[in-house]
Amino acid sequence: MYLFNIIDWYSRKVIDYELSSTLEKGFVLRCLKRAFSRCKPEIMNNDQGSHFTNADYLELLEKEGVKVSMDGKGRATDNSRTEQYFRSLKYECIYLNEYEDPRELRKGIARYVQFYNQERPHQSLNEAKPDQFYAHTIEKIAS
């Protein structure tokens, strides 16, 4: 299974995600379009995987006015917040459960994303939860 996440780096909030059993680019594009219908980042940071160097992906970002930031090849530290999220997901969800099929995995990840955004405090956010921090930031920007 392959997981694509869109994470707000400032608040650590998982904006959207999609799980796929194949590496076809469609699941990444669907997730982006869904996320962009609600909010749009100024910059999208990715590694240099095939999905993120694909012409359709780059064209969608350009059409939406989103700048592209690519990590250096083989440099996971350039995408540290996303890597931290994946580590948390693995150790707090995936490794603790024996998901029997993709449907159960999808349910487990959905529960974890909800927990992560709404209940899990982050030291870097002064123990705030991502949803809380994100909402507060949006309020500050709007005022």
Backbone as a chain_set.jsonl record, in Angstrom:
{"seq": "MYLFNIIDWYSRKVIDYELSSTLEKGFVLRCLKRAFSRCKPEIMNNDQGSHFTNADYLELLEKEGVKVSMDGKGRATDNSRTEQYFRSLKYECIYLNEYEDPRELRKGIARYVQFYNQERPHQSLNEAKPDQFYAHTIEKIAS", "coords": {"N": [[0.846, -1.179, 0.0], [0.402, 2.279, -0.65], [0.928, 5.492, 0.595], [-0.072, 8.812, 0.406], [0.401, 11.987, 1.687], [-0.724, 15.234, 2.602], [0.635, 17.695, 4.348], [0.45, 20.389, 6.562], [3.129, 22.271, 7.217], [3.598, 24.198, 9.196], [1.62, 23.946, 11.232], [1.534, 21.232, 11.576], [-0.654, 19.801, 10.812], [-2.477, 17.214, 9.211], [-3.628, 17.716, 6.183], [-4.858, 16.418, 4.057], [-5.096, 13.076, 2.735], [-4.31, 10.073, 0.907], [-4.684, 6.651, 0.243], [-3.323, 4.019, -1.654], [-3.33, 1.03, -3.607], [-1.704, 0.788, -5.715], [1.058, 2.246, -7.556], [0.257, 4.149, -9.329], [-0.229, 7.43, -10.652], [-2.704, 8.659, -10.237], [-3.968, 8.612, -7.655], [-2.521, 10.441, -6.166], [-2.955, 12.847, -7.529], [-5.761, 13.068, -7.245], [-5.969, 13.412, -4.472], [-4.575, 15.835, -4.124], [-6.238, 17.624, -5.6], [-8.597, 17.459, -4.109], [-7.718, 18.474, -1.644], [-6.897, 21.059, -2.438], [-9.35, 22.171, -3.039], [-10.26, 22.976, -0.627], [-8.211, 24.353, 0.72], [-5.161, 26.037, -0.108], [-1.73, 25.675, -0.482], [1.121, 27.926, -0.43], [3.528, 26.896, -1.16], [4.601, 23.7, -2.195], [6.224, 21.074, -0.856], [8.216, 18.373, -1.772], [9.684, 15.077, -2.152], [11.903, 13.664, -4.627], [10.428, 11.731, -5.922], [8.751, 9.634, -8.378], [6.062, 10.398, -8.697], [6.06, 13.077, -8.076], [7.683, 14.341, -9.843], [6.391, 14.046, -12.118], [4.782, 15.149, -15.089], [1.979, 15.765, -15.088], [1.427, 16.2, -12.38], [3.138, 18.385, -11.805], [2.071, 20.257, -13.6], [-0.508, 20.592, -12.541], [0.078, 21.816, -10.074], [1.256, 24.185, -11.029], [-0.899, 25.31, -12.468], [-2.597, 25.841, -10.33], [-1.186, 27.772, -9.064], [0.767, 27.158, -7.198], [3.908, 27.002, -5.751], [6.751, 24.909, -6.398], [8.783, 22.904, -4.38], [11.534, 20.984, -4.265], [13.103, 18.29, -2.64], [16.576, 17.536, -2.03], [18.167, 14.896, -3.809], [17.803, 11.809, -2.249], [17.762, 12.926, 0.289], [16.298, 12.808, 3.051], [16.075, 14.464, 5.231], [15.423, 16.957, 4.265], [12.737, 16.976, 4.081], [11.665, 16.887, 6.615], [9.451, 17.225, 8.421], [7.376, 15.794, 7.271], [8.562, 13.283, 7.236], [8.781, 12.89, 10.007], [6.074, 12.69, 10.647], [5.406, 10.306, 9.27], [6.987, 8.526, 10.733], [5.746, 8.678, 13.267], [3.17, 7.73, 12.577], [3.797, 5.091, 11.816], [4.921, 3.979, 14.226], [2.97, 4.512, 16.156], [0.641, 3.53, 15.174], [0.599, 1.726, 12.762], [2.584, -0.366, 13.327], [1.589, -1.309, 15.714], [-0.719, -2.627, 15.234], [-2.301, -5.351, 13.605], [-3.217, -5.267, 10.621], [-5.542, -6.819, 8.621], [-6.363, -6.598, 6.003], [-6.525, -4.331, 3.136], [-8.78, -2.683, 3.531], [-9.166, -2.632, 6.32], [-6.75, -1.449, 7.029], [-7.095, 1.082, 5.862], [-9.181, 2.071, 7.48], [-7.868, 2.094, 9.948], [-5.821, 3.977, 9.48], [-7.385, 6.234, 8.97], [-8.56, 6.609, 11.506], [-6.234, 7.14, 12.94], [-5.282, 9.526, 11.725], [-7.311, 11.274, 12.464], [-6.994, 11.189, 15.276], [-4.332, 12.137, 15.428], [-4.551, 14.76, 14.37], [-6.519, 15.92, 16.052], [-6.194, 15.166, 18.753], [-3.56, 14.573, 19.548], [-0.982, 16.002, 21.248], [1.689, 18.298, 20.45], [5.012, 18.848, 21.095], [6.534, 20.8, 19.823], [4.592, 22.618, 19.221], [3.947, 23.864, 21.537], [2.52, 22.008, 23.068], [0.037, 22.071, 21.872], [-2.63, 20.814, 19.794], [-2.579, 19.748, 16.351], [-4.978, 20.521, 14.8], [-6.068, 22.493, 16.445], [-3.976, 24.383, 16.57], [-3.746, 25.031, 13.867], [-6.291, 26.158, 13.33], [-6.197, 28.379, 15.036], [-4.101, 29.788, 13.865], [-5.186, 30.381, 11.339], [-7.265, 32.071, 12.15], [-5.752, 34.223, 13.164], [-4.514, 35.107, 10.824], [-6.726, 35.925, 9.358], [-7.636, 38.091, 10.811]], "CA": [[0.0, 0.0, 0.0], [1.15, 3.526, -0.786], [0.222, 6.577, 1.269], [0.305, 10.185, 0.073], [-0.106, 12.929, 2.686], [-0.475, 16.667, 2.48], [0.792, 18.14, 5.736], [0.806, 21.783, 6.778], [4.364, 22.213, 8.005], [3.564, 25.107, 10.345], [0.758, 23.42, 12.301], [1.676, 19.766, 11.559], [-1.962, 19.211, 10.488], [-2.647, 16.435, 7.984], [-4.697, 18.387, 5.44], [-5.55, 15.352, 3.332], [-4.256, 11.914, 2.448], [-4.968, 9.009, 0.144], [-4.0, 5.367, 0.254], [-3.543, 3.303, -2.909], [-2.647, -0.262, -3.723], [-0.781, 0.869, -6.852], [1.863, 3.469, -7.63], [-0.22, 5.025, -10.391], [-0.259, 8.82, -10.183], [-4.066, 9.152, -10.026], [-4.339, 8.827, -6.252], [-1.853, 11.666, -5.723], [-3.669, 13.969, -8.147], [-7.082, 13.159, -6.586], [-5.764, 13.961, -3.136], [-4.235, 17.252, -4.293], [-7.433, 18.37, -6.021], [-9.504, 17.501, -2.956], [-7.139, 19.404, -0.67], [-6.91, 22.412, -2.999], [-10.718, 22.696, -3.019], [-10.477, 23.526, 0.718], [-7.132, 25.29, 1.037], [-4.077, 25.897, -1.065], [-0.471, 26.181, 0.056], [1.955, 28.726, -1.322], [4.628, 26.035, -1.595], [4.437, 22.261, -1.984], [7.539, 20.451, -0.744], [8.187, 16.932, -2.014], [10.942, 14.45, -2.546], [11.999, 13.572, -6.083], [9.774, 10.512, -6.385], [8.176, 9.707, -9.726], [4.784, 11.122, -8.684], [6.275, 14.506, -7.88], [8.395, 14.857, -11.009], [5.487, 13.757, -13.225], [4.279, 16.361, -15.743], [0.606, 16.066, -14.655], [1.537, 16.744, -11.02], [3.742, 19.715, -11.896], [1.107, 21.123, -14.288], [-1.582, 20.91, -11.6], [0.594, 22.817, -9.138], [1.424, 25.445, -11.761], [-2.253, 25.816, -12.738], [-3.152, 26.322, -9.063], [-0.331, 28.839, -8.544], [1.53, 26.643, -6.057], [5.331, 26.825, -6.065], [7.283, 23.572, -6.142], [10.057, 22.799, -3.676], [11.986, 19.585, -4.316], [14.221, 17.909, -1.782], [17.75, 16.986, -2.695], [18.069, 13.452, -4.02], [18.236, 10.987, -1.117], [17.898, 13.738, 1.5], [15.047, 12.754, 3.819], [16.048, 15.571, 6.191], [14.813, 18.12, 3.624], [11.29, 16.827, 4.231], [11.684, 16.339, 7.976], [8.142, 17.18, 9.09], [6.649, 14.664, 6.696], [9.229, 12.073, 7.733], [8.376, 12.747, 11.415], [4.704, 12.189, 10.651], [5.436, 8.888, 8.893], [7.531, 7.781, 11.87], [4.674, 8.603, 14.266], [2.141, 6.838, 12.038], [4.283, 3.706, 11.891], [5.129, 3.5, 15.592], [1.781, 4.694, 16.985], [-0.534, 2.937, 14.523], [0.843, 0.577, 11.88], [3.298, -1.463, 13.98], [0.832, -1.78, 16.88], [-1.926, -3.32, 14.774], [-2.137, -6.306, 12.506], [-4.306, -5.051, 9.681], [-5.701, -8.039, 7.83], [-6.593, -6.298, 4.593], [-6.453, -2.895, 2.862], [-9.933, -1.978, 4.111], [-8.859, -2.418, 7.738], [-5.659, -0.474, 7.067], [-7.698, 2.399, 5.593], [-9.901, 2.482, 8.692], [-6.868, 2.391, 10.968], [-5.163, 5.246, 9.155], [-8.383, 7.292, 9.172], [-8.635, 6.852, 12.955], [-4.986, 7.756, 13.384], [-5.242, 10.915, 11.253], [-8.213, 12.029, 13.341], [-6.296, 11.29, 16.559], [-3.141, 12.973, 15.247], [-4.96, 16.151, 14.177], [-7.416, 16.456, 17.073], [-5.91, 14.788, 20.137], [-2.144, 14.355, 19.85], [-0.237, 17.248, 21.453], [3.026, 18.371, 19.86], [5.933, 19.661, 21.883], [6.932, 21.951, 19.007], [3.45, 23.542, 19.172], [3.638, 24.142, 22.953], [1.546, 20.986, 23.465], [-1.237, 22.213, 21.157], [-2.917, 19.797, 18.787], [-2.516, 20.371, 15.028], [-6.223, 21.215, 14.427], [-6.161, 23.665, 17.315], [-2.944, 25.326, 16.143], [-4.111, 25.442, 12.51], [-7.449, 27.059, 13.436], [-5.719, 29.617, 15.662], [-3.288, 30.479, 12.861], [-6.118, 30.912, 10.333], [-7.932, 33.213, 12.786], [-4.792, 35.33, 13.221], [-4.311, 35.603, 9.461], [-7.968, 36.573, 8.934], [-7.898, 39.353, 11.536]], "C": [[0.895, 1.247, 0.0], [0.307, 4.658, -0.218], [0.802, 7.915, 0.839], [-0.365, 11.094, 1.09], [0.179, 14.353, 2.258], [-0.502, 17.2, 3.906], [1.163, 19.612, 5.753], [2.018, 21.805, 7.711], [4.304, 23.088, 9.254], [2.787, 24.514, 11.517], [0.881, 21.91, 12.485], [0.367, 19.052, 11.197], [-1.896, 18.414, 9.183], [-3.867, 17.03, 7.277], [-5.53, 17.365, 4.678], [-4.563, 14.217, 3.093], [-5.041, 10.959, 1.568], [-4.06, 7.792, 0.127], [-4.331, 4.644, -1.048], [-2.782, 1.985, -2.905], [-1.682, -0.277, -4.91], [-0.008, 2.183, -6.8], [1.424, 4.394, -8.762], [-0.447, 6.417, -9.827], [-1.65, 9.329, -9.814], [-4.411, 9.444, -8.583], [-3.702, 10.094, -5.695], [-2.597, 12.882, -6.269], [-5.046, 14.161, -7.524], [-6.956, 13.835, -5.224], [-5.444, 15.458, -3.208], [-5.465, 18.084, -4.636], [-8.417, 18.52, -4.869], [-9.002, 18.524, -1.934], [-7.219, 20.841, -1.174], [-8.313, 23.001, -3.041], [-11.04, 23.325, -1.661], [-9.45, 24.585, 1.092], [-5.983, 25.029, 0.08], [-2.797, 26.452, -0.455], [0.214, 27.121, -0.94], [3.019, 27.842, -1.962], [4.285, 24.588, -1.283], [5.828, 21.648, -1.981], [7.406, 18.942, -0.897], [9.591, 16.404, -2.208], [10.934, 14.343, -4.077], [11.429, 12.268, -6.629], [9.073, 10.723, -7.716], [6.842, 10.448, -9.772], [5.004, 12.629, -8.736], [7.106, 15.148, -8.984], [7.574, 14.631, -12.278], [4.903, 15.058, -13.779], [2.877, 16.734, -15.268], [0.597, 16.704, -13.268], [2.051, 18.183, -11.077], [2.805, 20.705, -12.581], [-0.033, 21.527, -13.361], [-1.119, 21.975, -10.607], [0.739, 24.176, -9.817], [0.073, 26.101, -12.02], [-2.868, 26.435, -11.485], [-2.306, 27.431, -8.434], [0.481, 28.438, -7.323], [2.976, 26.419, -6.498], [5.786, 25.427, -5.658], [8.625, 23.687, -5.436], [10.426, 21.323, -3.657], [13.159, 19.38, -3.37], [15.404, 17.49, -2.635], [17.606, 15.478, -2.801], [18.629, 12.694, -2.819], [18.374, 11.741, 0.191], [16.567, 13.808, 2.251], [14.947, 13.915, 4.799], [15.437, 16.83, 5.591], [13.296, 18.118, 3.785], [11.005, 16.308, 5.642], [10.313, 16.253, 8.637], [7.296, 16.029, 8.557], [7.244, 13.351, 7.187], [8.88, 11.827, 9.201], [6.963, 12.186, 11.509], [4.677, 10.699, 10.308], [5.984, 8.029, 10.026], [6.454, 7.6, 12.945], [3.586, 7.632, 13.824], [2.567, 5.379, 12.167], [4.321, 3.197, 13.326], [3.881, 3.592, 16.471], [0.541, 4.022, 16.398], [-0.192, 1.636, 13.795], [1.467, -0.598, 12.622], [2.538, -2.046, 15.17], [-0.393, -2.608, 16.503], [-1.586, -4.283, 13.647], [-3.339, -6.164, 11.578], [-4.366, -6.227, 8.717], [-5.904, -7.786, 6.343], [-6.558, -4.781, 4.391], [-7.602, -2.088, 3.472], [-9.686, -1.656, 5.584], [-7.735, -1.395, 7.902], [-6.197, 0.93, 6.838], [-8.419, 2.931, 6.832], [-8.92, 2.885, 9.786], [-6.171, 3.716, 10.722], [-6.129, 6.405, 9.346], [-8.514, 7.632, 10.655], [-7.378, 7.567, 13.448], [-4.901, 9.222, 12.95], [-6.138, 11.783, 12.129], [-7.563, 12.234, 14.713], [-5.137, 12.281, 16.462], [-3.522, 14.451, 15.152], [-5.694, 16.734, 15.378], [-6.995, 16.2, 18.512], [-4.435, 14.74, 20.503], [-1.424, 15.69, 20.021], [1.164, 17.159, 20.846], [3.883, 19.324, 20.681], [6.309, 20.933, 21.116], [5.823, 22.993, 18.871], [3.029, 23.948, 20.581], [2.491, 23.275, 23.447], [0.16, 21.176, 22.843], [-1.391, 21.04, 20.188], [-2.908, 20.472, 17.412], [-3.794, 21.112, 14.605], [-6.366, 22.532, 15.173], [-5.198, 24.757, 16.82], [-3.277, 25.886, 14.763], [-5.251, 26.46, 12.555], [-7.033, 28.404, 14.017], [-4.915, 30.446, 14.655], [-4.171, 31.106, 11.795], [-6.845, 32.132, 10.89], [-7.017, 34.431, 12.811], [-4.581, 35.941, 11.842], [-5.528, 36.407, 9.008], [-8.192, 37.921, 9.619], [-6.9, 40.433, 11.225]], "O": [[1.985, 1.256, 0.571], [-0.882, 4.768, -0.514], [2.013, 8.127, 0.897], [-1.568, 10.982, 1.328], [1.199, 14.636, 1.63], [-1.53, 17.158, 4.58], [2.078, 20.039, 5.048], [1.923, 21.396, 8.868], [4.904, 22.744, 10.272], [3.241, 24.571, 12.66], [0.373, 21.37, 13.468], [0.295, 17.825, 11.272], [-1.338, 18.873, 8.186], [-4.999, 16.86, 7.729], [-6.758, 17.442, 4.658], [-3.352, 14.387, 3.234], [-6.268, 11.024, 1.49], [-2.839, 7.898, 0.012], [-5.478, 4.652, -1.495], [-1.73, 1.854, -2.278], [-0.932, -1.235, -5.092], [-0.384, 3.11, -6.083], [2.147, 5.326, -9.113], [-0.814, 6.569, -8.662], [-1.76, 10.349, -9.133], [-5.086, 10.435, -8.306], [-4.29, 10.753, -4.837], [-2.839, 13.842, -5.537], [-5.463, 15.296, -7.295], [-7.743, 14.716, -4.877], [-5.985, 16.25, -2.436], [-5.702, 19.128, -4.03], [-9.0, 19.587, -4.678], [-9.774, 19.337, -1.426], [-7.572, 21.744, -0.415], [-8.457, 24.223, -3.077], [-11.978, 24.114, -1.549], [-9.787, 25.596, 1.709], [-5.851, 23.937, -0.472], [-2.784, 27.58, 0.036], [-0.082, 27.105, -2.134], [3.369, 28.004, -3.131], [3.74, 24.289, -0.22], [6.533, 21.697, -2.988], [6.583, 18.312, -0.233], [10.547, 17.156, -2.399], [10.043, 14.882, -4.734], [11.878, 11.76, -7.656], [8.831, 11.857, -8.129], [6.521, 11.067, -10.786], [4.235, 13.361, -9.359], [7.215, 16.372, -9.047], [8.007, 14.979, -13.376], [4.569, 15.964, -13.016], [2.606, 17.917, -15.061], [-0.159, 17.642, -13.018], [1.47, 19.083, -10.471], [2.746, 21.87, -12.187], [-0.478, 22.674, -13.389], [-1.847, 22.929, -10.334], [0.381, 25.203, -9.239], [-0.086, 27.305, -11.817], [-3.577, 27.438, -11.569], [-2.668, 27.968, -7.387], [0.841, 29.286, -6.506], [3.236, 25.736, -7.489], [5.275, 24.843, -4.703], [9.491, 24.463, -5.839], [9.7, 20.507, -3.089], [14.083, 20.191, -3.313], [15.255, 17.136, -3.804], [16.973, 14.857, -1.947], [19.774, 12.903, -2.418], [19.031, 11.26, 1.114], [15.807, 14.764, 2.093], [13.841, 14.315, 5.163], [14.973, 17.694, 6.335], [12.653, 19.157, 3.638], [10.198, 15.397, 5.827], [10.043, 15.288, 9.352], [6.585, 15.37, 9.316], [6.513, 12.416, 7.514], [8.702, 10.677, 9.604], [6.682, 11.321, 12.338], [4.002, 9.92, 10.979], [5.497, 6.922, 10.254], [6.272, 6.501, 13.468], [3.132, 6.804, 14.614], [1.777, 4.533, 12.583], [3.816, 2.113, 13.616], [3.747, 2.831, 17.43], [-0.497, 3.954, 17.056], [-0.656, 0.565, 14.186], [0.946, -1.711, 12.561], [2.82, -3.169, 15.589], [-1.025, -3.219, 17.365], [-0.686, -4.035, 12.845], [-4.346, -6.854, 11.734], [-3.374, -6.583, 8.082], [-5.644, -8.662, 5.519], [-6.56, -4.028, 5.364], [-7.412, -0.942, 3.881], [-9.961, -0.546, 6.04], [-7.771, -0.57, 8.815], [-5.807, 1.867, 7.534], [-8.279, 4.102, 7.184], [-9.115, 3.891, 10.468], [-5.956, 4.491, 11.653], [-5.728, 7.461, 9.837], [-8.572, 8.805, 11.022], [-7.452, 8.482, 14.268], [-4.486, 10.071, 13.738], [-5.765, 12.898, 12.493], [-7.584, 13.343, 15.247], [-4.984, 13.157, 17.314], [-2.888, 15.298, 15.782], [-5.52, 17.91, 15.698], [-7.397, 16.942, 19.408], [-4.098, 14.858, 21.682], [-1.267, 16.435, 19.053], [1.743, 16.078, 20.744], [3.504, 20.47, 20.921], [6.392, 22.014, 21.7], [6.08, 24.123, 18.455], [1.88, 24.335, 20.796], [1.601, 23.747, 24.155], [-0.792, 20.508, 23.247], [-0.422, 20.375, 19.82], [-3.202, 21.664, 17.321], [-3.703, 22.23, 14.098], [-6.738, 23.553, 14.595], [-5.586, 25.916, 16.674], [-3.11, 27.081, 14.519], [-5.187, 27.5, 11.898], [-7.47, 29.451, 13.54], [-5.045, 31.669, 14.609], [-3.935, 32.243, 11.387], [-7.023, 33.122, 10.181], [-7.452, 35.544, 12.514], [-4.48, 37.161, 11.711], [-5.388, 37.442, 8.357], [-8.863, 38.795, 9.068], [-6.998, 41.537, 11.76]]}, "num_chains": 1, "name": "protein.A"}
